[in-house]
């Protein structure tokens, strides 16, 4: 047999195995017959692949309580589900003011988690040392063979091949930092790197298995503002991997100076520093008394205080949150008019305010987006909110186990499985 045929056979096996894993993940618990129906693989092929995956520990069997569709009589066959504990991923999320590290299983459940606040104006080496310390501490609880891989969610522009953070507007000292190799030296696993807004989109696509053919617009409000687009399960990536910098679209040509060097960027209204600046101005004017009281008790000024107090009914804080939602809604409405997505997903530092910001965004979209563009639009919060990018980093690693071919759904053509003929 030629090397070419051997390579093709290995590729076919990998694609079909990934297709079965993908089907089980989307349908679980499910039967072999349903996997065959959804993937177009013949039953014998599915049976063989399932046997291999059971032996590898990636699948497990559970007792079925009903017969598969179209089968009558006899005892129900065993059902299949992903063995979530078979693989673990180390996920790292670097945000300008916080680092998060998590140990994640194949169900995207956090087994262990820790976070630390950082100084976004500080030296990269100190932050990387903190990341390495948290990571090493977390990995002590498991065997090295249990780790399937690691990934880092990064703010700003990156070089994926080299694992380098090229620049981050909100972290001015981070220029050409080889973060992947630095972490790899400490933990013995070389992490892959991806932009935080992309990680958020990857996680949303991972968990929304019932939306395989939709166009999602993910809007992230963290230290800055980012956007990503997921269409039919494929992430849109711009030239050289750069895209989604909606925070640096100009909304006021005579506006405040942005940290990127331009004036009037959206982030001058919505970034953490911009929100804190607005709160200080209101306090100076004799308003936001409850925020000032929280600061007098020792709480550092942060949008999270305002989100919490708005939820508790403080009118001044609620006004600030409504303004944040209004500006985010204007940005979202512009994107809706441009792209007409099926859904708009909000993620980031909004855990406390959640529905308050979401309602303000919906109201602004209704005012500003063209009726036909928003007619069937779903606007919702991300499944994991603040931890979306962290879990997206884990999903980035896990995706290697699950092949890219799409499942068949009513009214949608499927990609056929690979043939061994």
LOTOR-358835 format. One record per residue (C-alpha): x, y, z; residue in one letter. Coordinates in steps of 0.2 Angstrom, whole numbers, padded with zeros to 4 digits, always signed. Layout:
BEGIN
XYZA
...
This chain:
BEGIN
+0000+0000+0000X
+0007+0017-0004X
+0010+0030+0009X
-0003+0041+0000X
-0016+0027+0003X
-0011+0025+0021X
-0012+0043+0024X
-0029+0044+0016X
-0035+0029+0026X
-0029+0037+0042X
-0038+0053+0038X
-0054+0044+0034X
-0054+0035+0050X
-0051+0051+0060X
-0065+0061+0051X
-0077+0047+0053X
-0072+0044+0071X
-0074+0063+0074X
-0091+0063+0066X
-0097+0049+0077X
-0091+0059+0093X
-0099+0074+0086X
-0116+0066+0084X
-0115+0058+0101X
-0111+0074+0109X
-0125+0083+0101X
-0138+0070+0103X
-0133+0061+0120X
-0139+0050+0127X
-0142+0042+0110X
-0142+0025+0101X
-0130+0018+0088X
-0145+0018+0076X
-0148+0037+0078X
-0130+0040+0076X
-0130+0031+0060X
-0145+0040+0054X
-0139+0057+0058X
-0121+0054+0051X
-0125+0044+0035X
-0112+0031+0041X
-0118+0013+0039X
-0122+0004+0055X
-0108-0008+0053X
-0096+0007+0052X
-0104+0015+0067X
-0103-0001+0077X
-0084-0002+0074X
-0080+0016+0078X
-0091+0015+0094X
-0081+0000+0099X
-0065+0009+0097X
-0071+0024+0106X
-0077+0014+0121X
-0060+0005+0122X
-0052+0022+0122X
-0064+0028+0136X
-0071+0043+0126X
-0088+0035+0125X
-0098+0026+0139X
-0114+0015+0138X
-0129+0018+0149X
-0145+0008+0150X
-0158+0013+0137X
-0177+0015+0143X
-0185+0016+0126X
-0182+0008+0109X
-0174+0019+0095X
-0185+0026+0082X
-0192+0013+0070X
-0188-0002+0081X
-0201-0012+0090X
-0201-0026+0103X
-0187-0033+0113X
-0176-0025+0126X
-0170-0008+0123X
-0152-0007+0117X
-0138+0002+0127X
-0137+0021+0124X
-0121+0031+0121X
-0114+0047+0129X
-0098+0056+0130X
-0087+0051+0144X
-0084+0068+0151X
-0070+0063+0163X
-0060+0055+0149X
-0050+0071+0145X
-0046+0087+0154X
-0041+0103+0147X
-0031+0117+0156X
-0040+0134+0151X
-0032+0151+0154X
-0041+0168+0152X
-0030+0183+0152X
-0040+0199+0154X
-0032+0216+0156X
-0038+0217+0175X
-0040+0198+0179X
-0033+0181+0175X
-0043+0166+0176X
-0037+0148+0176X
-0048+0132+0175X
-0047+0114+0174X
-0061+0108+0162X
-0069+0091+0157X
-0077+0086+0140X
-0094+0092+0146X
-0086+0110+0148X
-0088+0108+0167X
-0076+0117+0178X
-0067+0104+0189X
-0056+0117+0197X
-0055+0136+0196X
-0046+0151+0202X
-0044+0169+0198X
-0033+0184+0202X
-0034+0202+0199X
-0019+0210+0190X
-0013+0227+0185X
-0016+0230+0167X
-0002+0243+0167X
+0010+0231+0175X
+0025+0221+0168X
+0020+0205+0157X
+0033+0195+0167X
+0024+0197+0183X
+0007+0192+0176X
+0015+0177+0167X
+0022+0171+0183X
+0005+0172+0192X
-0003+0162+0177X
+0011+0149+0179X
+0009+0148+0198X
-0010+0146+0196X
-0008+0133+0182X
+0005+0122+0191X
-0005+0122+0207X
-0021+0116+0198X
-0011+0103+0188X
-0005+0095+0205X
-0022+0087+0207X
-0021+0076+0192X
-0010+0065+0182X
+0000+0072+0168X
-0007+0059+0156X
-0025+0066+0160X
-0022+0083+0152X
-0027+0083+0133X
-0020+0100+0131X
-0020+0119+0136X
-0026+0135+0128X
-0025+0153+0132X
-0038+0166+0129X
-0030+0183+0125X
-0035+0201+0123X
-0029+0210+0108X
-0020+0205+0093X
-0010+0188+0092X
+0001+0177+0082X
-0006+0160+0083X
+0008+0151+0075X
+0021+0158+0087X
+0009+0159+0102X
+0013+0178+0104X
+0002+0192+0111X
+0007+0206+0098X
-0002+0220+0107X
-0017+0224+0118X
-0024+0242+0118X
-0028+0240+0137X
-0012+0233+0142X
+0001+0245+0135X
+0017+0235+0140X
+0012+0219+0131X
+0021+0220+0115X
+0027+0204+0106X
+0026+0194+0122X
+0029+0175+0119X
+0016+0170+0132X
+0013+0152+0125X
+0032+0147+0127X
+0034+0155+0144X
+0019+0145+0151X
+0024+0129+0142X
+0041+0130+0150X
+0033+0131+0167X
+0019+0118+0165X
+0026+0106+0152X
+0012+0108+0140X
+0012+0121+0126X
-0004+0130+0126X
-0012+0136+0110X
-0018+0154+0109X
-0033+0162+0103X
-0042+0179+0105X
-0054+0181+0119X
-0068+0186+0107X
-0065+0171+0096X
-0065+0160+0112X
-0082+0166+0117X
-0089+0162+0100X
-0081+0145+0100X
-0089+0141+0117X
-0106+0147+0112X
-0106+0137+0096X
-0100+0122+0106X
-0114+0122+0118X
-0128+0127+0106X
-0129+0110+0097X
-0147+0114+0092X
-0141+0129+0082X
-0129+0122+0069X
-0134+0132+0054X
-0137+0149+0061X
-0127+0166+0061X
-0122+0172+0078X
-0115+0189+0083X
-0106+0188+0099X
-0104+0205+0108X
-0091+0205+0123X
-0091+0219+0136X
-0075+0216+0147X
-0061+0229+0150X
-0065+0234+0132X
-0078+0229+0119X
-0076+0215+0106X
-0086+0206+0093X
-0085+0190+0084X
-0096+0181+0071X
-0100+0163+0070X
-0109+0157+0054X
-0114+0139+0052X
-0102+0133+0065X
-0087+0142+0056X
-0079+0157+0065X
-0076+0172+0054X
-0057+0177+0055X
-0051+0193+0046X
-0034+0196+0037X
-0019+0190+0047X
-0032+0184+0061X
-0037+0202+0066X
-0055+0206+0067X
-0069+0211+0079X
-0062+0227+0085X
-0079+0235+0087X
-0073+0245+0102X
-0062+0255+0090X
-0076+0260+0078X
-0077+0279+0079X
-0094+0285+0086X
-0089+0304+0089X
-0076+0312+0079X
-0073+0325+0092X
-0074+0313+0107X
-0062+0309+0120X
-0045+0302+0117X
-0045+0283+0116X
-0030+0272+0122X
-0028+0266+0104X
-0023+0284+0099X
-0040+0289+0090X
-0053+0300+0096X
-0071+0295+0099X
-0070+0276+0099X
-0084+0266+0106X
-0073+0261+0120X
-0071+0279+0126X
-0089+0276+0132X
-0090+0258+0137X
-0073+0252+0143X
-0070+0249+0161X
-0060+0265+0163X
-0073+0275+0154X
-0087+0269+0165X
-0076+0272+0181X
-0073+0290+0174X
-0092+0293+0172X
-0095+0287+0190X
-0082+0298+0197X
-0090+0313+0188X
-0107+0308+0195X
-0100+0307+0212X
-0092+0324+0211X
-0109+0331+0206X
-0116+0324+0222X
-0124+0308+0214X
-0121+0289+0215X
-0120+0290+0234X
-0122+0272+0236X
-0107+0269+0225X
-0097+0281+0235X
-0102+0273+0251X
-0096+0256+0244X
-0080+0264+0240X
-0078+0272+0257X
-0080+0254+0264X
-0065+0249+0254X
-0072+0242+0238X
-0062+0247+0223X
-0071+0257+0210X
-0076+0245+0196X
-0092+0243+0185X
-0096+0228+0195X
-0101+0239+0210X
-0113+0249+0199X
-0121+0233+0191X
-0124+0226+0208X
-0132+0242+0215X
-0142+0244+0200X
-0149+0227+0202X
-0153+0231+0220X
-0163+0247+0215X
-0151+0261+0216X
-0158+0274+0203X
-0141+0282+0199X
-0133+0266+0196X
-0148+0260+0186X
-0146+0276+0175X
-0127+0272+0172X
-0132+0254+0167X
-0145+0260+0155X
-0133+0272+0147X
-0121+0257+0145X
-0134+0246+0137X
-0140+0261+0126X
-0122+0263+0118X
-0120+0244+0117X
-0137+0243+0109X
-0132+0256+0096X
-0117+0247+0091X
-0127+0230+0091X
-0140+0238+0080X
-0127+0244+0068X
-0121+0226+0066X
-0138+0219+0065X
-0141+0231+0050X
-0125+0226+0042X
-0126+0207+0045X
-0144+0202+0049X
-0139+0188+0061X
-0150+0175+0068X
-0145+0179+0086X
-0135+0192+0096X
-0126+0185+0111X
-0120+0196+0125X
-0105+0190+0136X
-0092+0197+0147X
-0092+0207+0164X
-0111+0208+0165X
-0115+0194+0177X
-0122+0205+0190X
-0132+0217+0179X
-0137+0204+0166X
-0155+0207+0162X
-0154+0225+0165X
-0141+0228+0152X
-0149+0215+0140X
-0166+0224+0142X
-0158+0241+0137X
-0149+0233+0122X
-0165+0226+0116X
-0174+0242+0118X
-0161+0251+0108X
-0160+0238+0094X
-0179+0240+0092X
-0177+0258+0090X
-0162+0258+0079X
-0161+0242+0068X
-0171+0241+0053X
-0188+0231+0056X
-0184+0217+0043X
-0166+0215+0049X
-0172+0212+0067X
-0188+0203+0063X
-0182+0186+0069X
-0167+0191+0079X
-0164+0182+0096X
-0155+0193+0109X
-0149+0183+0124X
-0135+0182+0137X
-0121+0170+0134X
-0122+0153+0143X
-0107+0156+0154X
-0107+0175+0154X
-0090+0181+0162X
-0082+0164+0160X
-0087+0162+0141X
-0069+0165+0135X
-0061+0154+0148X
-0073+0139+0143X
-0070+0144+0125X
-0051+0141+0127X
-0056+0123+0134X
-0067+0120+0119X
-0053+0125+0107X
-0043+0110+0114X
-0058+0098+0114X
-0063+0102+0096X
-0048+0092+0090X
-0057+0076+0096X
-0073+0081+0087X
-0071+0082+0068X
-0078+0097+0058X
-0091+0088+0047X
-0109+0094+0050X
-0124+0084+0056X
-0139+0082+0045X
-0154+0092+0051X
-0171+0094+0043X
-0170+0105+0027X
-0151+0106+0027X
-0139+0096+0017X
-0126+0087+0026X
-0108+0084+0022X
-0106+0066+0018X
-0095+0055+0028X
-0078+0050+0021X
-0079+0034+0010X
-0066+0020+0011X
-0070+0015-0007X
